[in-house]
C-alpha cells in the first residue's frame, strides 16, 4: 500500500508505506532536460528497487519526457521529488543545463569534456567553480582500457534499423523499390522485438528473390569489434545474411546471391598500414597512430554498399575516407559512433546527389526503455561506492576502485591529474581562435609586383583582414589602395629603409615577403612570416614564430603535388624508385615569337642567372654534378610529353637535397628541372659566350664612368677598338659565338649591337635584365603559361612497376593575372590565411610537405582555377 506524505508544487511525493527514515546517503536520478529527444534514464526501476531494499533513499526528479513512467519508479521504492539537494550522488545520462549544478555534490553523467569539446567547456568551468565531483561514464574502463559502462549496443541496434530504413528511401530515390521500404526509424517501434520483426519481414522478401537485380548484391561493412558494431550486427543477423572476409568483398559484390546480403567485420589489421613500410603493428599503432594510414578507400570502399562505422576516432588517427572518397565510393554511411565529422571525414549535410548518411548523437534514445535497463545493469555495480562518498571531501581520502577513480574528471574545484590535459587542449584551441576571431588580423605585404595582385585579392575577401602594402612603386601602390578598401600603403624602399621596415613588421600579425635574413641577424622578427625561400632556421625557432617557406610555384606547388603522390604511394606500401619534376613559366605558344621564345612575367635577372648556376642530380644511382658558369646549357634534353609545345629542359640547382625531406631515399633517379621552348638554351648560351650573364660588379658600368651604349659595351666584351663599324662589331661577335647564326640573330634582334644606352646597373647581367624587361614584356592581351610535369616511378609490394604522371598547366588571363602570378600568389595567400586562422600553428620553419598543409592548399587552389591532372602507366 502507498501513502502520500508530502506535496511538491502540484505533484505528490510518494514512498512505500512503513518505510523508515533514511540515515544512509541519498541517490538522485535527475531529469534529462538538455535534449528534447532524450528519453533514457541512467537506472531503471529494477535498479532503484535493489537500492531501496539495501536501505538507500532514491529521489527521482519528475519528467514527462522519460520513457519509463514515474509510477514504475514509485513502485520500486523511488520518491518522485523536484528538490534533489538532499542527495550526495546525482546521476543522469547527459549533462545538466548550466546553472543547475548543486555545489559540492557527486555527479555522474556523460560530460563530453574529455576532448575539450568547446560546447561543454562552460559546463566544465561551472563544475570547477561549484566544486562538483564529476564521474564521467565514458572514462569508466577496466584494466584493459575497455569501457564497462556504455549504451554502445543500443547505438548499434538503433543505428542499424535507421540505416536500413534510409537505404530503402535512398534506393527508391534512385528508382529501385526494395523490401527495406517497410522498415521504419527505430523510434517508431515500441521495442527492439518489433523492429527485429520488421527486419525479418524485409529479409523474407529478400530470400524470395525480390531485390531488384539493378542494385546488385548488397554488402555491409562493420568497422570495429566493440559494442556498437556488435549491436548493429545483432540486427543485421535478422536478414538472410552471410559474413565473408574483407578480401572476399570484391567477389561477392559482383557475383553474390541476390537472395541474401553480405556482411564483413573490419578490424584494424584489415586496412591500417604503416606509411613507411606498409606493415601493421598493433602495439606501434596504439603509440603512434599518426604514422599509419588506412587502405579502406582502395581495398574495401569500392565494394561496399553500406558502411556501419563503429570505431572510436581522434584527430591524429587515420581517416577511413575523405569527403571525396565517400562521395565517389559509397551509397549510404551510418556513423553509429555519432561522430560524422570524425571517421570518415564527411560533411554534416548530405543532400541531393551523393551519399546517404545517418549520424545521430543519441541513437540509444530511440529505444529508451531497453537502453536504460542495459545501461543500468552495467552501472549498478559501481553506484554504491560513488554513493558512499561526499563530494566535499578530498578525493585522495576516497576508497574508490580504479574503475571509479579513473573516471573522476574534476573534484574539489580542480581537474584531476589524469585530466589536466583538458586545460592545455582548451588553451591550444583558444589560441587558434584568437588568431581567427576578435580583433582584425594585420598583414604586411612587401612589394607591389607581379604576385601581389592575387595575394591581395584573396586576403581582402575577408573583411577582418587589414593589409598594409609597402613598396617603392608609388603608382602601383595608389592603384592597389583604390581597388581594395582594407588595404593601406606605405611608400618606402624596403631594401634600404631597414629601420622603418622593422617598425612596420612589429605592428602586424604576419608579413609576406623575402628579406627575412636581415631580421634574423637583428632578432627583430617577432611575427609570423610567409616567404618564398629562406636559408637558416635557428633564430626562427628561437623567436617562436611560424615561417612558411617555399610556398609559391617552384618551389611550392611542385612540393605539394609530389608529396600528395608520394604519401598515397606509401599508403599502399609502394616504394619510390624515381622522381623527376620539370616546371617552366612560358609565354603562351602564340606569343613566343622572338629569338628567346620567352617573355618576362617574373624577375628577369633571376631567370638569366639560373642559366649559369651549378646543378646536381641523381640519375640511375649516379650523382651528376654540373659546374657553374654555363655548362648547364650543355645538359639540355628535349621534352616529349607535350609534343605540340616543342619543349626542352635542363637541371635546376641541387635536386638531391630533396631525397630526405620527400622521404624518397630509395629513388635511383632524382631530378628537378626547368622547362623552356626549344631554342631558348641555345640563345642563352650565346649570351654566356659574350660575357653578358655576369653578376660581378662591372667597372664598365661604374657610376664614375661615362654612359655606354650597347654597341660600346659589346666592343669591350669582344675586345675590339671602340667605336667600331657595325659590320666589324657584328663579325667579332659572330666569331665570339663560334659563328652560330641563330645566336647572332638573337643579339641583333635585342639591339645589343646598336646605339641604345645601357641601363644603369651594378652588373652586366643586371643591365641586360633591365634591357630585356623592356624588349620582352607581355603586351596588352598577351598571356603567359605555366607547365609542370612530375613523373614518379613506383615499385609495389607485388614487384610490379608503375609510373605516375602529374600535369599542371595554367594559362594567364587576358588583361588579368598572369599564370605565374596566380600560381605563386594564390598558394602564398592561402597559406597566409591558414596561419591567420590557426590552421597552421607549427613554430619554426615550415615547408608544405605534410598533408595537413598541402591537402587544404591543393584543394583551395582549384577554386582559383589552378587544377592538375594525373594518370598512370603500369610497366610490368
MARVEX-842257 format. One record per residue (C-alpha): z, y, x. Coordinates in steps of 0.001 Angstrom, whole numbers. Example, Ala and Ser with C-alpha at 12.3 -4.5 7.8 and 13.67 -1.06 7.14 Angstrom:
// residues 2
((7800, -4500, 12300))
((7140, -1060, 13670))
This chain:
// residues 876
((0, 0, 0))
((-829, 3525, 1254))
((1357, 6568, 682))
((273, 10200, 1055))
((2693, 12076, 3289))
((1144, 15478, 4110))
((-1743, 17800, 3461))
((-4071, 19449, 5970))
((-6207, 22044, 4250))
((-7764, 20332, 1221))
((-7511, 16905, 2835))
((-4704, 14413, 2641))
((-3476, 12729, 5802))
((-2524, 9072, 5367))
((-562, 6442, 7207))
((352, 2887, 6282))
((3447, 2531, 4165))
((6501, 1646, 6159))
((5085, 2975, 9416))
((7889, 4331, 11607))
((7972, 7450, 13772))
((5962, 7048, 16995))
((7525, 7581, 20388))
((4537, 6278, 22343))
((1642, 8525, 23448))
((-806, 9585, 20760))
((-4566, 8969, 20836))
((-7051, 11185, 19014))
((-10672, 10468, 18117))
((-12352, 13846, 17954))
((-15139, 14846, 15622))
((-18683, 14862, 17079))
((-19737, 18430, 16380))
((-22298, 19394, 19023))
((-25314, 17386, 17892))
((-26378, 17270, 14253))
((-27630, 13704, 14790))
((-24534, 12260, 16427))
((-23010, 9718, 14011))
((-21239, 7473, 16513))
((-17593, 7297, 17486))
((-16040, 6031, 20730))
((-13843, 3500, 18903))
((-14401, 1504, 15726))
((-11727, 755, 13089))
((-11030, -2651, 14647))
((-10009, -952, 17897))
((-7830, 1528, 16036))
((-6158, -1380, 14293))
((-5297, -3037, 17599))
((-3861, 200, 18952))
((-1709, 838, 15904))
((-481, -2738, 15993))
((563, -2058, 19595))
((2650, 837, 18279))
((370, 3734, 19204))
((-386, 6571, 16839))
((-4108, 7221, 16360))
((-5374, 10503, 14954))
((-8932, 10743, 13648))
((-10490, 14142, 13082))
((-12260, 14208, 9716))
((-16065, 14164, 9792))
((-18653, 13824, 7071))
((-21279, 13064, 9724))
((-19610, 9997, 11204))
((-21372, 6797, 10076))
((-18128, 4820, 9747))
((-16234, 6076, 6721))
((-12769, 7588, 7041))
((-11302, 5013, 4670))
((-12105, 2282, 7206))
((-10086, 4110, 9875))
((-7258, 4690, 7409))
((-7265, 1003, 6556))
((-6979, 251, 10282))
((-3903, 2454, 10582))
((-5522, 5685, 11707))
((-4374, 9085, 10471))
((-7073, 11455, 9300))
((-5991, 14822, 10594))
((-7671, 18049, 11744))
((-4979, 19032, 14235))
((-5109, 16702, 17238))
((-2997, 18791, 19624))
((-280, 16139, 19467))
((-2496, 13655, 21316))
((-2188, 13052, 25033))
((-5656, 11438, 25167))
((-8593, 12761, 23153))
((-11718, 10614, 23097))
((-15218, 11359, 21893))
((-18770, 10278, 22542))
((-20311, 13581, 23532))
((-18831, 16824, 24812))
((-16805, 19132, 22578))
((-18038, 22657, 21900))
((-16918, 25344, 24299))
((-13682, 26921, 23181))
((-12404, 23730, 21545))
((-10654, 22174, 24557))
((-6884, 21864, 24340))
((-5227, 22764, 27675))
((-3709, 20114, 29941))
((-4882, 17162, 27884))
((-6657, 13970, 28891))
((-10223, 13909, 27563))
((-12762, 11106, 27729))
((-16429, 11625, 26845))
((-19924, 11747, 28335))
((-19820, 15152, 30010))
((-23273, 15138, 31638))
((-21956, 17207, 34522))
((-22265, 14844, 37491))
((-25714, 16178, 38433))
((-24524, 19749, 37907))
((-26593, 19898, 34723))
((-26931, 23595, 34047))
((-26389, 23387, 30290))
((-22952, 21835, 30771))
((-21629, 23966, 33618))
((-19861, 26407, 31244))
((-18073, 23386, 29789))
((-17049, 22249, 33266))
((-15745, 25727, 34017))
((-13639, 25601, 30856))
((-12340, 22137, 31780))
((-11162, 23529, 35109))
((-9721, 26660, 33534))
((-7809, 24718, 30870))
((-6614, 22191, 33493))
((-8040, 19335, 31477))
((-8250, 15856, 32991))
((-11749, 14573, 32282))
((-12620, 10878, 32256))
((-16410, 10510, 32205))
((-17637, 7209, 30757))
((-20767, 7431, 32883))
((-18682, 7006, 36045))
((-16617, 4049, 34883))
((-18043, 1390, 37178))
((-16932, -1917, 38660))
((-16719, -2831, 42347))
((-20484, -3407, 42407))
((-21202, 32, 41023))
((-22248, -1324, 37620))
((-21225, 667, 34574))
((-18575, -1026, 32468))
((-18720, 1360, 29505))
((-22127, 2239, 28085))
((-24278, 2343, 24977))
((-27213, 1069, 27033))
((-28097, -1981, 24983))
((-28423, 73, 21813))
((-30519, 2679, 23566))
((-32885, -157, 24368))
((-32797, -1651, 20871))
((-33352, 1657, 19070))
((-35908, 2814, 21601))
((-37949, -363, 21248))
((-38002, -22, 17467))
((-39136, 3588, 17785))
((-41923, 2894, 20239))
((-43283, 55, 18093))
((-43314, 2491, 15185))
((-45032, 5078, 17364))
((-47512, 2505, 18614))
((-48590, 1863, 15050))
((-49119, 5571, 14415))
((-50946, 6103, 17679))
((-53315, 3197, 17154))
((-54038, 4427, 13634))
((-54854, 7883, 15010))
((-57301, 6176, 17357))
((-58898, 4321, 14447))
((-57068, 978, 14506))
((-54800, -371, 11763))
((-52199, -2711, 13274))
((-49153, -4632, 11996))
((-46947, -2067, 13750))
((-47682, 403, 10939))
((-44978, -1250, 8833))
((-42199, -705, 11377))
((-40130, 2421, 10760))
((-37971, 4543, 13038))
((-34657, 2954, 13966))
((-32565, 5301, 11830))
((-34432, 4105, 8714))
((-32651, 742, 8939))
((-29074, 210, 7820))
((-28504, -2100, 10770))
((-30405, -3838, 13538))
((-30812, -7028, 11491))
((-33029, -5171, 9044))
((-35036, -3762, 11941))
((-35412, -7196, 13502))
((-36800, -8499, 10232))
((-39387, -5702, 10137))
((-40428, -6504, 13700))
((-40625, -10211, 12852))
((-42852, -9415, 9878))
((-45183, -7498, 12181))
((-45040, -10367, 14647))
((-46013, -12834, 11935))
((-49158, -10831, 11209))
((-49950, -10711, 14917))
((-49585, -14502, 15154))
((-52109, -14824, 12319))
((-54669, -13015, 14454))
((-54564, -9737, 12510))
((-54542, -7497, 15576))
((-57890, -5675, 15947))
((-59983, -7012, 18789))
((-60818, -3415, 19644))
((-57344, -2771, 21075))
((-57364, -5896, 23232))
((-54271, -7831, 24347))
((-51163, -5644, 24369))
((-48949, -5569, 27443))
((-45391, -4221, 27547))
((-43763, -3377, 30870))
((-39963, -3173, 31029))
((-38574, -1362, 34061))
((-35077, -2131, 35189))
((-32792, -5074, 34575))
((-29850, -3214, 33045))
((-28534, -2974, 29514))
((-31251, -600, 28329))
((-34013, -2940, 29407))
((-32191, -5977, 28030))
((-31666, -4296, 24661))
((-35351, -3436, 24432))
((-36320, -6984, 25377))
((-33989, -8364, 22715))
((-36007, -6542, 20062))
((-39310, -7390, 21773))
((-38421, -11081, 21511))
((-38746, -10796, 17729))
((-42512, -10591, 18313))
((-44681, -13573, 19284))
((-44413, -12775, 22976))
((-44967, -14321, 26361))
((-43368, -12996, 29522))
((-45520, -13035, 32642))
((-45033, -11978, 36238))
((-46171, -8444, 37134))
((-49068, -9741, 39225))
((-50374, -11600, 36156))
((-50691, -8441, 34042))
((-54240, -7731, 35142))
((-55488, -11092, 33925))
((-53690, -11142, 30564))
((-54661, -7529, 29825))
((-58291, -8610, 29984))
((-58347, -12120, 28589))
((-54986, -12669, 26892))
((-54452, -14209, 23456))
((-54604, -11604, 20654))
((-52165, -13705, 18628))
((-49314, -12729, 20925))
((-48139, -9804, 23005))
((-47298, -9933, 26685))
((-44275, -8592, 28499))
((-43167, -8301, 32085))
((-39914, -7155, 33634))
((-40429, -4932, 36645))
((-37805, -4865, 39364))
((-37728, -2642, 42419))
((-39362, -5145, 44735))
((-42395, -5379, 42476))
((-43529, -1811, 43073))
((-41442, 11, 45686))
((-42604, 68, 49303))
((-41556, 1983, 52365))
((-44106, 4659, 53175))
((-44430, 3835, 56855))
((-44927, 73, 56705))
((-45431, -968, 53071))
((-42305, -3180, 53001))
((-39290, -3176, 50689))
((-35733, -3432, 51985))
((-33137, -3164, 49187))
((-30312, -2038, 51467))
((-32509, 561, 53140))
((-33777, 1783, 49772))
((-30245, 2333, 48492))
((-29547, 4521, 51530))
((-32903, 6283, 51835))
((-34909, 6185, 48586))
((-36883, 9234, 49701))
((-38578, 7051, 52348))
((-40130, 4885, 49631))
((-42955, 5287, 47184))
((-43996, 3416, 44065))
((-47217, 1439, 43682))
((-46762, 1376, 39932))
((-49700, 3707, 39375))
((-52126, 1348, 41132))
((-50666, -2132, 40657))
((-49089, -2004, 37192))
((-50052, 1047, 35129))
((-53789, 278, 34787))
((-52893, -2935, 32956))
((-50042, -1521, 30848))
((-50305, -754, 27148))
((-46700, 345, 26732))
((-44109, 1282, 29333))
((-40445, 881, 28390))
((-38689, 2849, 31077))
((-35066, 1840, 31519))
((-34306, 2850, 35084))
((-31968, 5452, 36490))
((-33721, 8347, 38185))
((-32668, 11075, 40583))
((-34622, 13885, 42205))
((-35026, 12120, 45564))
((-36108, 8748, 44170))
((-39799, 7815, 43811))
((-41529, 8553, 40535))
((-43266, 5741, 38735))
((-46054, 8039, 37627))
((-47180, 11609, 37969))
((-48267, 13566, 34906))
((-51875, 12964, 35854))
((-51295, 9214, 36245))
((-49626, 8982, 32852))
((-52411, 10791, 31064))
((-55052, 8592, 32675))
((-53399, 5213, 32595))
((-51045, 4752, 29641))
((-51186, 4732, 25852))
((-47516, 5118, 24859))
((-44481, 5617, 27024))
((-40900, 5191, 25881))
((-38131, 6546, 28047))
((-35123, 4619, 26820))
((-33108, 6306, 29517))
((-33560, 9599, 27663))
((-34902, 11498, 30685))
((-38524, 12442, 30024))
((-38692, 14826, 32951))
((-37471, 12176, 35355))
((-39334, 8985, 35740))
((-42193, 9042, 35056))
((-42886, 12739, 35520))
((-44061, 13678, 32028))
((-44309, 16942, 30093))
((-41896, 17424, 27198))
((-44639, 17817, 24606))
((-47497, 15335, 24345))
((-49814, 16303, 21528))
((-53443, 15727, 20622))
((-55371, 13645, 23085))
((-53465, 11918, 25848))
((-50433, 9674, 25599))
((-47741, 8988, 23043))
((-44272, 9496, 24408))
((-40918, 8700, 22826))
((-37810, 10041, 24518))
((-34615, 10713, 22547))
((-31407, 11577, 24349))
((-29153, 9871, 21793))
((-31085, 6725, 20870))
((-27936, 4666, 20132))
((-27006, 7210, 17443))
((-29860, 5799, 15371))
((-27890, 2552, 14950))
((-24453, 4169, 14941))
((-22164, 1510, 13493))
((-23227, -1324, 15781))
((-23392, 1047, 18751))
((-19841, 2234, 18070))
((-18462, -1298, 17873))
((-20343, -2343, 21021))
((-19162, 670, 23000))
((-15599, 420, 21745))
((-15388, -3211, 22839))
((-16137, -2126, 26411))
((-13937, 960, 26371))
((-10883, -574, 24731))
((-9533, -2439, 27809))
((-9157, 901, 29630))
((-7777, 3003, 26781))
((-4125, 2184, 27299))
((-3954, 3198, 30969))
((-5667, 6510, 30142))
((-3330, 6974, 27197))
((-145, 6371, 29175))
((-542, 9445, 31374))
((-79, 13126, 30680))
((-2914, 15466, 31607))
((-438, 17972, 33027))
((921, 15514, 35597))
((-594, 15393, 39118))
((-3456, 12936, 39386))
((-2060, 11342, 42525))
((1023, 10262, 40563))
((-1030, 8200, 38113))
((-1263, 4443, 38436))
((-4891, 4054, 37394))
((-7202, 1174, 38114))
((-10169, 2003, 40345))
((-12471, 1968, 37312))
((-10495, 4708, 35596))
((-9518, 6720, 38679))
((-13115, 6941, 39917))
((-14179, 8293, 36528))
((-11908, 11345, 36744))
((-14249, 14286, 37296))
((-11604, 17005, 37138))
((-7838, 17198, 36945))
((-5138, 19855, 37220))
((-7665, 22673, 37453))
((-9849, 21262, 40232))
((-12736, 18907, 40763))
((-11519, 15640, 42217))
((-12525, 14867, 45799))
((-15282, 12484, 44747))
((-16950, 15152, 42626))
((-16564, 18260, 44751))
((-20283, 17917, 45486))
((-20969, 19249, 41970))
((-19973, 22723, 43113))
((-22382, 22508, 46052))
((-25187, 21465, 43720))
((-24404, 24424, 41496))
((-24449, 26830, 44395))
((-27771, 25474, 45590))
((-29325, 25896, 42156))
((-27807, 29320, 41659))
((-29223, 30410, 44998))
((-32685, 29317, 43920))
((-32261, 31124, 40624))
((-31074, 34250, 42360))
((-34435, 34353, 44078))
((-36363, 33903, 40853))
((-34244, 35907, 38384))
((-32390, 39137, 38120))
((-33453, 41913, 40462))
((-37095, 42333, 41237))
((-38357, 40473, 44258))
((-39732, 42626, 47037))
((-42684, 41527, 49135))
((-44147, 43308, 52132))
((-47823, 42592, 52834))
((-49054, 43601, 56272))
((-52674, 44697, 56389))
((-55231, 45545, 53722))
((-58126, 43449, 54975))
((-60179, 40594, 53580))
((-57274, 38387, 52473))
((-55003, 40995, 50911))
((-57009, 41180, 47672))
((-56303, 37633, 46413))
((-52719, 37823, 47711))
((-52004, 40998, 45752))
((-53911, 39842, 42677))
((-51883, 36622, 42490))
((-48445, 38057, 43224))
((-48829, 41047, 40896))
((-49300, 38732, 37933))
((-45508, 38558, 37935))
((-44163, 41930, 36842))
((-40864, 41082, 38534))
((-42508, 41194, 41960))
((-42770, 44575, 43672))
((-45163, 44712, 46606))
((-45389, 47113, 49499))
((-48608, 47006, 51489))
((-48684, 48526, 54961))
((-51936, 49306, 56725))
((-53692, 51851, 58888))
((-56666, 51844, 56472))
((-55782, 54750, 54183))
((-58785, 54448, 51860))
((-58178, 50742, 51247))
((-54514, 51438, 50512))
((-55427, 54034, 47910))
((-57809, 51634, 46180))
((-55219, 48852, 46043))
((-52384, 51017, 44721))
((-54655, 52339, 41967))
((-55579, 48800, 40971))
((-52050, 47350, 40712))
((-49125, 49128, 39079))
((-46465, 47196, 41000))
((-47956, 47903, 44452))
((-46893, 50788, 46666))
((-48444, 51606, 50020))
((-47258, 52738, 53430))
((-49844, 54267, 55734))
((-48961, 53178, 59270))
((-50161, 51370, 62342))
((-48322, 48050, 62050))
((-49118, 47200, 65671))
((-47857, 50396, 67306))
((-45137, 51668, 64952))
((-42711, 48835, 65528))
((-39537, 50699, 64591))
((-40906, 51748, 61216))
((-42177, 48243, 60554))
((-38801, 46735, 61414))
((-37132, 49077, 58930))
((-39658, 48123, 56246))
((-39157, 44408, 56771))
((-35402, 44671, 56255))
((-35928, 46195, 52802))
((-37887, 43217, 51474))
((-37181, 39616, 50486))
((-40348, 38305, 52118))
((-43133, 39616, 54249))
((-46594, 38212, 54670))
((-48352, 38901, 57941))
((-48678, 37768, 61512))
((-46752, 39938, 64005))
((-43575, 37855, 63857))
((-43355, 37288, 67623))
((-42092, 40836, 68175))
((-39331, 40342, 65634))
((-38407, 37076, 67246))
((-37743, 38836, 70516))
((-35636, 41530, 68867))
((-33898, 39171, 66436))
((-34737, 41786, 63835))
((-36384, 39486, 61321))
((-33823, 38519, 58688))
((-36072, 37911, 55675))
((-38396, 35079, 54722))
((-41830, 35144, 56316))
((-45255, 33831, 55439))
((-47698, 33901, 58354))
((-50972, 32215, 59247))
((-49683, 30999, 62605))
((-46662, 31209, 64897))
((-45645, 29618, 68157))
((-41894, 29345, 68816))
((-39205, 28277, 66366))
((-35785, 28670, 67999))
((-34937, 32183, 66824))
((-36348, 31426, 63374))
((-33833, 28624, 62940))
((-31060, 30790, 64364))
((-31863, 33550, 61878))
((-31504, 31134, 58940))
((-34759, 32212, 57337))
((-37768, 30389, 55939))
((-41022, 30878, 57831))
((-44097, 29340, 56231))
((-46897, 28962, 58749))
((-50429, 27534, 58811))
((-50880, 28315, 55138))
((-54478, 29512, 54918))
((-57696, 27524, 55035))
((-57886, 26094, 58557))
((-55078, 25596, 59282))
((-53704, 25323, 55773))
((-55733, 23589, 53089))
((-57046, 21199, 55731))
((-53455, 20078, 56414))
((-52738, 19662, 52723))
((-55847, 17645, 51909))
((-55263, 15467, 54951))
((-51616, 14776, 54127))
((-52333, 14057, 50478))
((-54784, 11339, 51534))
((-52601, 10037, 54379))
((-49478, 9830, 52210))
((-51365, 7996, 49469))
((-52747, 5576, 52042))
((-49287, 4839, 53401))
((-48003, 4248, 49885))
((-50334, 1251, 49601))
((-49497, 39, 53098))
((-52687, 1232, 54782))
((-52840, 2415, 58401))
((-54868, 5433, 59505))
((-57305, 4420, 62256))
((-59385, 7598, 62462))
((-59278, 11192, 61306))
((-61959, 13858, 61627))
((-61986, 17233, 59935))
((-64665, 19900, 60137))
((-64436, 23283, 58468))
((-66504, 26416, 58542))
((-66830, 29785, 56890))
((-70540, 30475, 56472))
((-72911, 32757, 54635))
((-74403, 31094, 51579))
((-77696, 29444, 52649))
((-79808, 32178, 51081))
((-78019, 34800, 53199))
((-78206, 33026, 56576))
((-81486, 34640, 57648))
((-80550, 36001, 61074))
((-80648, 34519, 64595))
((-76952, 33667, 64476))
((-77193, 32093, 60986))
((-73872, 33807, 60455))
((-72220, 36835, 58861))
((-68700, 38102, 59100))
((-66078, 37961, 56373))
((-63328, 37235, 58885))
((-62226, 38554, 62284))
((-65427, 38875, 64384))
((-63598, 38840, 67698))
((-61667, 35702, 66800))
((-64891, 33957, 65793))
((-66556, 34904, 69083))
((-63619, 33858, 71254))
((-63392, 30457, 69565))
((-66651, 29519, 71289))
((-65146, 29806, 74787))
((-61816, 28102, 74085))
((-60903, 24777, 75611))
((-60730, 21739, 73348))
((-59043, 18351, 73401))
((-59653, 15468, 71062))
((-59361, 11701, 70831))
((-62422, 9520, 70440))
((-62259, 5731, 70283))
((-58966, 5759, 72142))
((-60122, 8115, 74915))
((-58785, 11653, 75307))
((-61678, 14079, 75801))
((-60942, 17432, 77455))
((-63445, 20299, 77278))
((-62679, 23194, 79631))
((-62659, 26816, 78537))
((-65489, 29176, 79310))
((-68273, 27962, 77025))
((-68512, 24234, 77732))
((-67551, 23750, 74087))
((-71063, 24800, 73091))
((-72464, 21840, 75003))
((-70456, 19457, 72787))
((-72228, 20310, 69561))
((-73010, 17491, 67126))
((-75420, 17549, 64192))
((-73591, 17061, 60885))
((-75414, 14888, 58357))
((-73021, 14840, 55387))
((-74819, 17767, 53697))
((-78415, 17346, 54965))
((-79660, 20301, 52946))
((-77342, 22674, 54792))
((-78516, 21724, 58314))
((-75022, 21961, 59813))
((-73672, 21453, 63310))
((-70108, 21122, 64517))
((-68043, 21414, 67673))
((-64408, 20563, 68517))
((-61698, 23124, 67826))
((-58789, 23500, 70254))
((-56292, 20634, 70682))
((-56751, 18052, 67936))
((-54395, 15500, 69493))
((-51290, 17569, 68758))
((-51612, 16691, 65063))
((-51122, 12940, 65550))
((-47344, 13169, 65308))
((-46998, 15795, 62526))
((-49549, 13891, 60440))
((-47835, 10594, 61256))
((-51118, 9004, 62386))
((-50285, 7891, 65926))
((-52220, 4701, 65089))
((-55535, 6597, 64977))
((-58032, 5854, 67762))
((-60055, 8939, 66813))
((-58599, 12358, 66029))
((-60916, 15342, 65901))
((-60763, 18735, 64209))
((-63828, 20910, 64492))
((-65756, 23994, 63400))
((-68912, 23995, 61260))
((-71868, 26316, 61678))
((-75531, 26301, 60700))
((-77768, 24677, 63289))
((-78798, 27234, 65925))
((-75507, 29149, 65967))
((-74157, 27389, 69039))
((-77353, 27845, 70990))
((-77358, 31579, 70261))
((-73692, 31895, 71190))
((-74452, 30014, 74389))
((-76821, 32808, 75311))
((-74066, 35390, 74850))
((-71814, 33331, 77121))
((-74509, 33233, 79819))
((-74799, 37012, 79669))
((-71042, 37529, 80025))
((-70684, 39051, 76569))
((-67876, 36696, 75458))
((-65356, 38093, 77902))
((-61919, 39168, 76692))
((-60757, 40561, 80038))
((-60257, 44330, 80243))
((-63554, 45739, 81465))
((-63790, 48641, 83923))
((-67233, 49320, 82453))
((-65583, 50339, 79157))
((-62681, 52255, 80657))
((-61915, 55468, 78813))
((-62398, 57392, 82053))
((-65980, 56176, 82481))
((-68968, 57742, 80730))
((-70010, 56248, 77376))
((-72525, 53436, 77848))
((-75446, 52318, 75756))
((-76071, 48623, 75189))
((-79113, 48900, 77421))
((-76997, 50312, 80254))
((-74278, 47702, 79767))
((-76826, 44882, 79818))
((-78316, 46230, 83052))
((-74900, 45957, 84655))
((-74320, 42445, 83240))
((-77626, 41114, 84604))
((-77132, 43126, 87807))
((-80222, 45332, 87837))
((-80531, 49038, 88540))
((-79905, 51307, 85566))
((-81759, 52918, 83976))
((-84464, 50268, 83821))
((-87627, 49915, 81861))
((-87245, 47905, 78660))
((-89666, 45245, 79927))
((-87790, 44934, 83223))
((-84445, 44528, 81453))
((-85923, 42073, 78996))
((-87308, 39923, 81812))
((-83995, 39978, 83671))
((-82125, 38971, 80518))
((-84716, 36267, 79835))
((-84115, 34832, 83290))
((-80344, 35007, 82823))
((-80851, 32996, 79637))
((-82749, 30311, 81531))
((-85874, 31564, 79766))
((-84706, 30440, 76330))
((-86852, 32312, 73792))
((-84554, 31844, 70799))
((-81598, 33241, 72727))
((-83653, 36228, 73858))
((-84803, 36880, 70287))
((-81166, 36980, 69151))
((-80288, 39518, 71850))
((-83210, 41700, 70817))
((-82504, 41330, 67094))
((-78954, 42580, 67608))
((-80207, 45622, 69509))
((-78413, 44711, 72718))
((-81339, 45971, 74806))
((-81501, 49323, 73021))
((-80003, 52770, 73325))
((-77273, 52394, 70710))
((-73827, 53324, 72112))
((-71414, 50534, 72930))
((-68360, 50829, 70593))
((-65076, 51798, 72197))
((-63087, 48675, 73025))
((-60791, 47190, 75652))
((-63158, 44345, 76481))
((-66805, 43451, 76290))
((-66197, 40852, 73585))
((-64231, 43454, 71642))
((-67179, 45817, 71798))
((-69591, 43046, 70805))
((-67351, 42149, 67854))
((-67399, 45725, 66565))
((-71165, 45857, 67026))
((-71690, 42576, 65179))
((-69446, 43704, 62370))
((-71936, 46494, 61659))
((-75025, 44321, 62242))
((-73950, 41179, 60373))
((-71907, 42228, 57345))
((-72261, 40768, 53888))
((-74420, 43093, 51842))
((-73917, 44041, 48219))
((-74293, 40952, 46053))
((-74276, 38583, 49036))
((-71749, 35807, 49155))
((-70190, 33510, 51686))
((-69327, 29832, 51531))
((-66570, 27567, 52784))
((-67420, 23982, 53708))
((-64742, 21460, 54667))
((-65153, 17731, 55188))
((-62260, 15391, 56026))
((-63066, 11786, 56928))
((-60141, 9380, 57179))
((-60554, 5777, 58256))
((-58015, 3306, 56868))
((-57104, -275, 57608))
((-55480, -2031, 54652))
((-52888, -4810, 54910))
((-55652, -7235, 53891))
((-57551, -6231, 57021))
((-60470, -4523, 55307))
((-61526, -1046, 56411))
((-62062, 1905, 54130))
((-63418, 5394, 54761))
((-62051, 8230, 52636))
((-64112, 11405, 52315))
((-62646, 14684, 51069))
((-65022, 17572, 50412))
((-64137, 21184, 49735))
((-66965, 23622, 49046))
((-66173, 27108, 47757))
((-68578, 29999, 47214))
((-67648, 33652, 47249))
((-68057, 35726, 44114))
((-70882, 38231, 43860))
((-69229, 41617, 44369))
((-65853, 39882, 44192))
((-63601, 37978, 46559))
((-65240, 36145, 49423))
((-64769, 32394, 49704))
((-62821, 32989, 52903))
((-60531, 35496, 51217))
((-59913, 33113, 48309))
((-59252, 30008, 50390))
((-56907, 31876, 52729))
((-55375, 34337, 50283))
((-54561, 32150, 47286))
((-52723, 29390, 49218))
((-50831, 32143, 51033))
((-49887, 33858, 47779))
((-48894, 30615, 46066))
((-46646, 29685, 48982))
((-45096, 33167, 48897))
((-44354, 32778, 45189))
((-42812, 29359, 45819))
((-40452, 30918, 48363))
((-39558, 33738, 45977))
((-38906, 31287, 43138))
((-36807, 28960, 45275))
((-39295, 26081, 45157))
((-39391, 26260, 48943))
((-35925, 26868, 50369))
((-36009, 24931, 53638))
((-34763, 27057, 56523))
((-36671, 27305, 59787))
((-40341, 26671, 60447))
((-42227, 25061, 57566))
((-45854, 23940, 57512))
((-47472, 22313, 54465))
((-47217, 18674, 55485))
((-44835, 17436, 52785))
((-45710, 16573, 49204))
((-43060, 18981, 47954))
((-45175, 21811, 49368))
((-48778, 20621, 49432))
((-48611, 18989, 45987))
((-47940, 22161, 43951))
((-50280, 24275, 46078))
((-53242, 21899, 45774))
((-52662, 21756, 42030))
((-52358, 25517, 41617))
((-55370, 26495, 43740))
((-57528, 24568, 41270))
((-56781, 27229, 38684))
((-58167, 29778, 41150))
((-61484, 27931, 41444))
((-60657, 26089, 44662))
((-61448, 22461, 43888))
((-62212, 19459, 46043))
((-63734, 16033, 45535))
((-63079, 12638, 47078))
((-64978, 9402, 47442))
((-64594, 6271, 49493))
((-66632, 3538, 51159))
((-65344, 20, 51831))
((-66723, -1091, 55175))
((-65549, -4705, 55349))
